[in-house]
Amino acid sequence: MTQTIAGPTHGEPLDRANLAELVLRLKALVFYRGLTSYAPFKAYIRLLDSLSDLDGNEESAQRAYAKWNSALLAASPQASWAYWLAGRIIQSVNPLTISTDVNEAWQAALEYELEALLAAIQCGGATLASFIQKNSQLSAAACPVYDRGNEILASPEEGFCRSYLEMREKFVQYLPFDKQIASTQLLAFHRRYGHGMPAVYKAMHAGPEGLIGITRLDPIMPEDLFDYSGNMDKLTANTEALLSGGPASHVLLYGTRGCGKSSAVKSMLNRFEDRGLRLIEINPRHLQGLGDLMSRIERSNLFFILFIDDLSFKTTDTEYTELKSFLQGGAMDLPANCRIYVTSNRRHLV
């Protein structure tokens, strides 16, 4: 018989039996084991351990509560445990989020893990502070609540995909969220939008350390560009061809500095994000990793603009070798779901 975690709603007292079951289940995560590498989650586990042995150990519990809040504030400027944890669940890269074929055993395991994680989302700062006060001699002043709970975030989030934000809202705002519904919707999300950074961010920067999400993104749209209609029509048609699986070309936008080349590319991302378009910005000085990047994105259901801004070469530069190989037909062909968009001040660059 499967145990069920009652999962207290935000601000309600936490039951000792539910606390003991919750910490046990969180320690036994398999698919979402990667959460334990994040400081707020590790501190959360330590805090629950401390609270399960609260009698006569109030000082230790108070320190654990303070360390968890400190880790949360450092990781989440919005100071919301619910939003932070929901976001990490959706961003998780594991065999289940990568797989396109989930059998019944994996489905059951996912539901089991999500049940515990959904309970943890509900069991935030206000609930934990209330539990400490109820089961110890500590006052409310000794356990201030820093966690903003499920308060809707008002900070700018132009860089996040709408699909990701909608999925995160379901985890936070629709509680109690049935584990079967949660697992079904989460798997559908990963099948459509993939996993990791491209599932979360519209635009990313590719560097030696891998992909980094760009949180603040220019919201410019094609119609915002003045006297650019002819060029925009061509750029839009080419981008639509990429999204529809048609013959799409690489693009070179040239012109004087400040004429709107980069803005035109970014406007394509904002126009077609809902159709699965993503942008990966590549530093012109770091073109050697193009092959590895192609291998990572070629099996994705998404479409990618590989954006190289302000490209120019000196006669002694060697960074262009791999780029030239892709453009002119090397051993590794360019995946059908991506094209290279380049801006430059030099018309005869190619």
Backbone hydrogen bonds, N-H to C=O, Kabsch-Sander energy under -0.5 kcal/mol:
donor,donor_aa,acceptor,acceptor_aa,energy
6,A,4,T,-0.5
12,E,9,T,-2.1
19,L,15,D,-2.2
20,A,16,R,-2.3
21,E,17,A,-2.1
22,L,18,N,-2.6
23,V,19,L,-2.3
24,L,20,A,-1.6
25,R,21,E,-2.3
26,L,22,L,-2.4
27,K,23,V,-1.7
28,A,24,L,-0.9
29,L,26,L,-1.0
33,R,30,V,-1.5
35,L,32,Y,-1.7
36,T,33,R,-1.9
37,S,34,G,-1.8
38,Y,35,L,-1.8
42,K,38,Y,-2.3
43,A,39,A,-2.6
44,Y,40,P,-1.7
45,I,41,F,-2.2
46,R,42,K,-2.1
47,L,43,A,-2.1
48,L,44,Y,-2.5
49,D,45,I,-2.4
50,S,46,R,-2.3
51,L,47,L,-2.5
52,S,48,L,-1.8
53,D,49,D,-0.5
53,D,50,S,-0.9
54,L,51,L,-1.2
57,N,54,L,-2.8
61,A,57,N,-1.8
62,Q,58,E,-2.5
63,R,59,E,-2.1
64,A,60,S,-2.3
65,Y,61,A,-2.4
66,A,62,Q,-2.1
67,K,63,R,-2.5
68,W,64,A,-2.1
69,N,65,Y,-2.1
70,S,66,A,-2.3
71,A,67,K,-2.4
72,L,68,W,-2.4
73,L,69,N,-2.6
74,A,70,S,-1.9
75,A,71,A,-1.7
76,S,72,L,-2.5
79,A,76,S,-2.1
81,W,79,A,-0.5
84,W,80,S,-2.3
85,L,81,W,-2.8
86,A,82,A,-2.2
87,G,83,Y,-2.3
88,R,84,W,-1.9
89,I,85,L,-2.1
90,I,86,A,-2.1
91,Q,87,G,-2.0
92,S,88,R,-0.8
92,S,89,I,-0.6
94,N,92,S,-0.6
98,I,94,N,-1.9
99,S,95,P,-1.7
103,N,101,D,-0.6
107,Q,103,N,-2.4
108,A,104,E,-2.4
109,A,105,A,-2.2
110,L,106,W,-2.7
111,E,107,Q,-2.2
112,Y,108,A,-2.1
113,E,109,A,-2.2
114,L,110,L,-2.9
115,E,111,E,-2.0
116,A,112,Y,-1.2
117,L,113,E,-2.2
118,L,114,L,-3.1
119,A,115,E,-1.6
120,A,116,A,-2.0
121,I,117,L,-2.1
122,Q,118,L,-1.6
123,C,119,A,-1.5
124,G,122,Q,-1.6
128,L,124,G,-2.5
129,A,125,G,-2.8
130,S,126,A,-2.1
131,F,127,T,-2.0
132,I,128,L,-2.3
133,Q,129,A,-2.3
134,K,130,S,-2.2
135,N,131,F,-1.9
136,S,133,Q,-0.6
142,A,139,S,-0.7
143,C,139,S,-0.5
143,C,140,A,-1.0
146,Y,144,P,-0.7
148,R,79,A,-3.3
151,E,148,R,-1.6
159,G,215,T,-2.1
160,F,157,E,-1.3
161,C,200,V,-2.8
165,L,161,C,-2.2
166,E,162,R,-2.6
167,M,163,S,-1.9
168,R,164,Y,-2.5
169,E,165,L,-2.1
170,K,166,E,-1.6
171,F,167,M,-1.5
172,V,168,R,-1.7
173,Q,169,E,-3.5
174,Y,169,E,-0.7
174,Y,170,K,-1.0
178,D,176,P,-0.6
182,A,178,D,-2.9
183,S,179,K,-2.3
184,T,180,Q,-2.1
185,Q,181,I,-2.5
186,L,182,A,-2.3
187,L,183,S,-2.4
188,A,184,T,-2.0
189,F,185,Q,-2.0
190,H,186,L,-2.1
191,R,187,L,-2.3
192,R,188,A,-1.7
193,Y,189,F,-3.2
194,G,190,H,-1.9
199,A,196,G,-1.0
200,V,196,G,-0.5
200,V,197,M,-1.8
201,Y,197,M,-3.0
202,K,159,G,-2.5
203,A,159,G,-0.5
204,M,279,L,-2.5
205,H,212,I,-2.8
206,A,281,E,-2.9
207,G,205,H,-0.6
207,G,210,G,-1.8
210,G,207,G,-2.0
212,I,205,H,-2.1
214,I,203,A,-2.4
215,T,213,G,-0.7
217,L,215,T,-0.7
224,D,221,M,-2.0
225,L,222,P,-1.6
226,F,224,D,-0.6
228,Y,225,L,-0.7
232,M,228,Y,-2.6
233,D,229,S,-2.3
234,K,230,G,-1.4
235,L,231,N,-2.4
236,T,232,M,-3.0
237,A,233,D,-2.3
238,N,234,K,-2.1
239,T,235,L,-2.2
240,E,236,T,-2.6
241,A,237,A,-1.8
242,L,238,N,-1.7
243,L,239,T,-2.0
244,S,240,E,-1.7
245,G,241,A,-0.5
245,G,242,L,-0.9
246,G,241,A,-2.4
248,A,246,G,-1.0
251,V,340,I,-2.5
253,L,342,V,-3.2
254,Y,252,L,-0.6
255,G,344,S,-1.2
259,C,256,T,-1.5
264,A,260,G,-1.9
265,V,261,K,-1.5
266,K,262,S,-2.3
267,S,263,S,-2.0
268,M,264,A,-1.1
268,M,265,V,-0.6
269,L,265,V,-1.3
270,N,266,K,-2.0
271,R,267,S,-2.0
272,F,268,M,-2.3
273,E,269,L,-0.8
275,R,272,F,-1.2
276,G,273,E,-2.0
277,L,272,F,-1.5
278,R,303,F,-2.7
279,L,202,K,-2.4
280,I,305,I,-2.8
281,E,204,M,-3.5
281,E,279,L,-0.5
282,I,307,F,-3.0
283,N,206,A,-0.8
286,H,283,N,-2.5
289,G,286,H,-0.5
290,L,287,L,-1.5
293,L,289,G,-2.0
294,M,290,L,-2.5
295,S,291,G,-1.9
296,R,292,D,-1.2
297,I,293,L,-1.3
298,E,294,M,-1.7
300,S,297,I,-1.5
303,F,276,G,-2.9
304,F,337,N,-2.9
305,I,278,R,-2.6
306,L,304,F,-0.6
306,L,339,R,-2.8
307,F,280,I,-2.4
307,F,305,I,-0.9
308,I,306,L,-0.6
308,I,341,Y,-2.5
309,D,307,F,-0.6
311,L,343,T,-3.0
317,D,314,K,-1.6
321,T,318,T,-1.6
323,L,319,E,-0.6
324,K,320,Y,-3.1
325,S,321,T,-1.8
326,F,322,E,-1.8
327,L,323,L,-2.3
328,Q,324,K,-2.2
329,G,325,S,-0.7
330,G,325,S,-0.6
333,D,331,A,-0.6
338,C,335,P,-1.3
339,R,304,F,-1.8
341,Y,306,L,-2.2
341,Y,339,R,-0.6
342,V,251,V,-3.1
342,V,340,I,-0.5
343,T,308,I,-2.1
344,S,253,L,-2.1
347,R,345,N,-0.6
349,L,346,R,-1.1
